[in-house]
Amino acid sequence: MRTFLLLATAATAWAAALASVPAQAATDKVVIGDIDDMSGVYADVIGPKAVEAIKFAIADFGGTALGKPIAIKTYDHQNKPDRGAQAFRQFADRDGVTMVLGGSNTGVSLAMSAVAKEKKIPLIAVGAAGASLTGKDCNAYTIHYAYDTTALGNGTATTIVDHGGKSWFFLTADYAFGTQLQQSAERVVKAHGGTVAGAVRVPLATSDFSSYLLQAQASGAQVLGLANAGGDFVNSLKAAHEFGLTTKMKPAALLAFISDIHALGLDTAQGLYLTAPWYWDMNDKSRAFAKRFMAKTGVEPTFSQAAYYSATLAYLNAVKAAGTTDSDKVLAELHKTKIDDMFTDDGVIRADGLMQHPMYVFEVKTPAESKGPWDYYKLVEKLSGEQAFGKLADSACPLVKK
């Protein structure tokens, strides 16, 4: 019995000591996690095809980091916050991930962000739009990379109000993303002298939009603000077009991706204003990446898929500069390094975790203006990073020194 107790005590002490050591410290191997909607309404926005973008970045980096092959772990969160958080914990405790890319869905990303803080593992949120990720809900281990609801409102809503769309009715996704996107657009509309006639909240993955569109029509508003995304955006705009509502109200694409425009077709999508950080046909670098992506996937990349490539490469370069996967040291490198690649040439990661960079307002071409498949956008305006995202001094993030 005495021998058993001694062995048990020693085993307990060993387990406690092991638990106190970060998972990545044992091997210092880079393991990248990707927790995204792989099969639902946002799967075309990032989804499985974005994994190819991660692989491109790893290949371009050389395939290894700190002398060891770089690994990838993926998981389908199915737009459920508890699944996303649980997957993050399993990746951290079982698989030794050193960084997680969070794709799609603000609610899921907020849950994952809490785990990132708990486990002290960087989360780079790409597909989620909610500005609170680097606002009131910020933490030192979360970076918001491609865009947010503030930038979308400052781009699209401003442009539409300036073109005469003064009264709005919102059709809003019924979770954190939709709420924050509507609030951002409302602030812009009211600041420019417009009004909000009403709003209706719509569950994720809704199949029938008719009752919601009837409410929009009854409001008498000039603009139908679509505060949704992915499959829901496509289906709601298709329904509005078939219902004849788009001849009476100007649809506002508060968040739209090129995959959405491709699914809708230019006959339906023409004339839409939208805000994005990147477009495949912007310059030689973007076209080169797009050509490679098209060859592998058969489609042009969304801006979020392009951002996955950029975020992965930025992280790997930070690991190389730090000489370790230690989260605090890698994050310190990320915060002091300018992002200059095929996604942006003027990106900086602010103290609140926001990757600030220029944003662009585009108008969707008419069928006559388009030169062929995927030639969908024409540039309306370029916004500086501060114009799009606001000043760091105005951030609600507690990490920002006032």
C-alpha positions in Angstrom: 0.0 0.0 0.0 2.9 2.4 0.9 4.5 1.7 -2.5 1.2 2.3 -4.3 0.7 5.6 -2.5 4.2 6.7 -3.4 3.7 5.8 -7.0 0.3 7.6 -7.1 1.7 10.7 -5.5 4.6 10.8 -8.0 2.2 10.3 -11.0 0.0 13.1 -9.7 2.9 15.5 -9.4 4.2 14.6 -12.9 0.7 15.1 -14.4 0.4 18.5 -12.6 3.8 19.6 -13.9 3.0 18.5 -17.4 -0.4 20.3 -17.3 1.5 23.5 -16.4 3.6 23.4 -19.6 2.0 24.8 -22.8 1.2 22.0 -25.3 3.4 23.5 -28.0 6.4 23.8 -25.7 7.3 20.1 -25.9 8.0 20.0 -29.6 7.7 23.7 -30.7 5.8 22.3 -33.8 3.5 24.7 -35.6 -0.1 23.3 -35.7 -2.7 25.5 -37.4 -6.4 24.9 -36.5 -9.2 25.9 -38.8 -12.7 26.0 -37.2 -15.3 27.1 -39.7 -18.7 26.5 -41.2 -17.8 23.7 -43.6 -21.3 22.6 -44.7 -23.9 25.3 -43.9 -25.0 28.7 -45.2 -21.4 30.2 -45.0 -19.5 27.2 -46.5 -19.0 28.9 -49.8 -17.7 32.1 -48.2 -14.7 30.4 -46.5 -15.3 26.7 -45.9 -13.4 23.8 -47.3 -11.9 25.9 -50.2 -10.2 28.1 -47.6 -8.2 25.1 -46.5 -6.5 25.2 -49.9 -5.6 28.8 -49.2 -3.9 27.7 -45.9 -2.1 25.0 -47.8 -0.9 27.6 -50.4 0.5 29.8 -47.6 2.3 26.9 -46.0 3.8 25.8 -49.3 4.9 29.3 -50.1 6.5 29.6 -46.6 8.5 26.4 -47.4 6.3 23.7 -45.7 8.2 23.7 -42.4 8.7 26.1 -39.5 11.3 25.9 -36.8 12.7 22.8 -38.6 9.5 20.8 -38.5 6.6 20.2 -40.9 3.6 22.5 -40.4 0.3 20.6 -39.6 -3.3 21.6 -40.1 -6.4 20.5 -38.1 -9.9 21.4 -39.3 -13.4 21.2 -37.8 -17.0 22.1 -38.9 -18.6 24.3 -36.2 -22.0 24.1 -37.9 -22.7 27.7 -36.7 -23.0 26.6 -33.1 -20.9 28.5 -30.5 -20.6 25.6 -28.2 -19.2 23.4 -30.9 -16.7 26.0 -31.9 -15.5 26.5 -28.3 -15.4 22.8 -27.6 -13.3 22.2 -30.8 -10.9 25.0 -29.8 -10.4 23.3 -26.4 -9.8 19.9 -28.0 -7.4 21.4 -30.5 -5.5 23.0 -27.6 -5.5 20.1 -25.2 -5.2 17.1 -27.6 -3.6 18.4 -30.8 -1.3 21.1 -29.6 -2.5 23.8 -31.9 -0.4 27.0 -31.9 -2.8 29.2 -33.7 -6.5 28.9 -34.7 -8.2 30.5 -37.7 -11.8 31.2 -37.0 -14.1 31.3 -40.0 -17.6 32.7 -40.3 -20.2 33.5 -37.7 -19.7 36.2 -35.0 -21.4 34.2 -32.3 -19.1 31.2 -32.8 -16.0 33.5 -33.0 -16.9 35.2 -29.7 -17.1 31.9 -28.0 -13.8 30.8 -29.5 -12.2 34.1 -28.5 -13.0 33.4 -24.9 -11.2 30.1 -25.2 -8.3 31.7 -26.9 -7.9 33.9 -23.9 -8.2 31.0 -21.5 -5.7 28.8 -23.4 -3.4 31.7 -24.4 -3.5 30.6 -28.0 -3.9 33.2 -30.8 -7.2 33.2 -32.6 -7.3 35.0 -36.0 -10.9 35.7 -36.7 -11.4 36.1 -40.5 -15.0 35.3 -41.5 -16.8 36.8 -38.5 -17.9 40.4 -39.0 -18.9 41.6 -35.5 -16.8 44.6 -34.5 -17.1 43.8 -30.8 -14.4 41.2 -31.3 -11.9 44.0 -31.1 -14.3 46.3 -29.2 -15.9 45.6 -25.9 -15.3 41.8 -26.3 -11.6 42.1 -27.1 -8.7 40.2 -25.5 -5.0 40.0 -26.1 -5.2 36.7 -27.9 -7.7 37.6 -30.6 -6.9 39.3 -34.0 -9.7 40.4 -36.3 -8.3 40.2 -39.7 -10.3 41.0 -42.9 -13.3 43.3 -42.2 -15.9 44.2 -39.5 -19.4 45.6 -39.2 -18.0 49.1 -38.7 -16.2 49.1 -42.0 -19.2 47.6 -43.8 -21.5 50.3 -42.5 -19.0 53.1 -43.2 -18.7 51.9 -46.8 -22.0 50.6 -48.1 -24.5 52.5 -46.0 -22.7 55.8 -46.5 -22.6 55.3 -50.3 -26.3 54.4 -50.5 -27.4 57.3 -48.4 -25.2 59.7 -50.4 -27.0 58.4 -53.5 -30.4 59.3 -52.1 -31.4 56.2 -50.1 -32.6 58.0 -47.0 -35.2 55.7 -45.4 -34.3 52.1 -44.5 -35.9 48.9 -43.4 -33.6 46.1 -42.2 -33.9 42.4 -42.7 -31.4 41.2 -40.1 -29.8 37.8 -39.2 -31.0 36.9 -35.7 -27.7 36.6 -33.9 -24.8 38.7 -32.8 -23.5 39.4 -36.4 -26.8 40.7 -37.7 -27.4 42.8 -34.6 -24.0 44.5 -34.9 -24.2 45.0 -38.6 -27.7 46.6 -38.4 -26.5 48.9 -35.6 -23.5 49.9 -37.6 -25.6 50.8 -40.7 -28.2 52.5 -38.6 -25.6 54.8 -37.0 -24.4 55.8 -40.5 -27.9 56.3 -41.9 -28.9 58.6 -39.0 -25.6 60.5 -39.0 -26.2 61.3 -42.7 -29.7 62.6 -42.1 -31.6 59.3 -42.9 -34.2 57.4 -41.0 -35.0 53.8 -40.1 -38.5 52.8 -40.8 -38.2 49.4 -39.1 -36.5 46.0 -38.9 -37.3 42.3 -38.7 -35.0 39.6 -37.3 -34.7 36.4 -39.4 -33.4 33.0 -38.1 -30.2 31.6 -39.6 -30.8 29.4 -42.7 -34.4 30.5 -43.3 -36.0 29.0 -46.3 -39.0 31.3 -46.8 -38.5 35.0 -46.7 -42.0 36.0 -47.9 -43.5 37.2 -44.5 -40.4 39.3 -43.8 -40.4 40.9 -47.2 -44.1 41.8 -46.8 -43.1 43.7 -43.6 -40.4 45.5 -45.5 -42.8 46.4 -48.3 -45.4 47.7 -45.8 -42.8 50.0 -44.2 -42.6 52.3 -47.3 -38.9 52.6 -46.9 -36.6 53.4 -49.9 -33.9 50.9 -49.0 -34.0 47.2 -48.0 -31.0 46.7 -45.8 -29.9 43.1 -45.9 -28.0 42.6 -42.7 -27.3 38.9 -43.4 -24.7 36.9 -45.3 -23.9 33.8 -47.4 -26.8 31.6 -48.3 -29.2 33.8 -46.4 -28.2 36.9 -48.3 -28.5 35.1 -51.6 -31.9 33.6 -50.8 -33.3 36.8 -49.4 -32.3 38.9 -52.4 -33.6 36.2 -54.8 -36.9 36.2 -53.0 -37.0 40.0 -53.0 -36.3 40.0 -56.8 -39.0 37.4 -57.5 -41.4 39.2 -55.3 -40.9 42.4 -57.3 -39.7 44.3 -54.3 -36.4 45.3 -55.8 -38.3 47.6 -58.2 -39.7 49.5 -55.2 -36.9 49.3 -52.7 -33.1 49.6 -53.3 -31.4 46.5 -51.9 -28.4 47.2 -49.7 -25.8 44.4 -49.6 -24.3 45.1 -46.2 -22.2 42.0 -46.5 -21.8 40.3 -49.8 -19.1 38.0 -51.3 -18.2 37.3 -54.9 -19.5 33.8 -54.4 -22.9 35.3 -53.6 -22.9 37.5 -56.7 -21.9 34.4 -58.8 -24.9 32.5 -57.3 -27.3 35.3 -57.9 -26.2 36.2 -61.5 -25.8 39.8 -62.8 -29.4 40.1 -63.9 -30.4 40.0 -60.2 -27.3 41.5 -58.5 -26.5 44.4 -61.0 -26.3 47.8 -59.4 -25.6 46.5 -55.8 -23.1 48.5 -53.8 -20.9 46.4 -51.5 -17.8 46.9 -49.3 -14.9 44.6 -49.4 -11.2 44.6 -48.5 -10.1 42.7 -51.6 -11.2 41.6 -55.1 -9.5 39.1 -57.3 -9.1 41.5 -60.2 -7.5 44.4 -58.3 -3.9 44.1 -59.3 -1.2 41.7 -60.5 -0.7 40.1 -57.1 -4.4 39.4 -56.6 -4.8 38.1 -60.1 -1.9 35.7 -59.7 -3.3 34.3 -56.4 -6.8 34.0 -58.0 -5.4 32.1 -61.0 -3.8 29.6 -58.7 -6.9 29.3 -56.6 -9.1 28.9 -59.6 -6.9 26.1 -60.9 -7.3 24.3 -57.6 -10.9 24.9 -56.7 -12.7 25.9 -59.9 -13.9 29.2 -58.5 -12.5 32.7 -57.9 -11.6 33.3 -54.2 -13.8 35.4 -51.9 -12.0 38.1 -49.9 -12.2 35.9 -46.8 -10.5 33.0 -48.6 -7.8 35.4 -49.7 -7.5 36.7 -46.1 -7.0 33.1 -44.9 -3.9 32.9 -47.0 -2.6 36.3 -45.8 -3.3 35.5 -42.1 -1.6 32.2 -42.3 1.5 33.6 -43.9 1.6 36.5 -41.5 1.5 34.1 -38.6 4.2 31.9 -40.0 6.5 34.9 -40.6 5.9 36.0 -37.0 6.9 32.5 -35.8 10.0 32.7 -37.8 10.9 36.1 -36.5 10.2 35.1 -32.9 12.1 31.8 -33.3 9.3 30.1 -31.3 5.6 29.3 -31.2 5.3 31.0 -27.8 2.0 32.9 -28.2 3.1 36.1 -26.5 6.3 36.4 -28.4 4.6 35.6 -31.8 1.8 38.1 -31.1 4.4 40.7 -30.2 5.9 40.2 -33.7 2.5 40.4 -35.4 1.7 43.7 -33.7 4.9 45.3 -34.8 5.0 44.0 -38.4 3.3 45.7 -41.4 1.2 43.3 -43.5 2.3 43.7 -47.1 1.2 40.9 -49.4 -1.3 40.0 -52.1 -4.2 40.9 -49.7 -3.1 44.3 -48.6 0.0 46.4 -48.8 -0.9 48.7 -45.8 -2.0 46.5 -43.0 -1.2 47.0 -39.3 -2.5 45.1 -36.3 -3.6 47.6 -33.7 -3.5 47.4 -29.9 -7.1 46.3 -29.9 -6.4 43.4 -32.2 -7.9 44.8 -35.4 -5.9 44.4 -38.5 -6.5 47.9 -40.0 -6.2 48.2 -43.8 -7.9 50.0 -46.7 -11.5 48.9 -47.7 -13.2 49.4 -51.1 -16.7 50.2 -52.1 -17.7 48.4 -55.3 -20.7 48.4 -57.6 -21.8 45.2 -59.3 -21.6 45.5 -63.0 -24.5 45.1 -65.4 -24.4 42.0 -67.7 -23.4 44.4 -70.6 -20.5 45.8 -68.6 -19.1 42.3 -67.6 -16.4 40.8 -69.9 -17.1 37.3 -68.7 -17.6 35.0 -65.7 -16.4 36.5 -62.4 -15.9 40.0 -63.9 -18.4 41.5 -61.5 -17.1 44.6 -59.8 -16.2 48.2 -60.6 -14.5 50.4 -58.0 -16.5 53.2 -56.6 -14.3 54.4 -53.7 -11.3 53.5 -51.7 -11.4 54.1 -47.9 -8.3 54.4 -45.8 -8.0 52.1 -42.8 -9.0 54.8 -40.4 -12.0 55.9 -42.6 -13.3 52.4 -42.7 -12.6 51.1 -39.2 -12.5 54.3 -37.1 -9.7 55.7 -34.9 -7.9 53.5 -32.4 -8.5 56.1 -29.8 -12.2 55.6 -30.2 -12.0 51.8 -29.7 -14.1 50.3 -26.9 -11.4 47.7 -26.2 -10.1 47.8 -22.6 -6.6 47.0 -24.0 -6.4 50.4 -25.6 -4.7 53.1 -23.4 -6.8 56.2 -23.4 
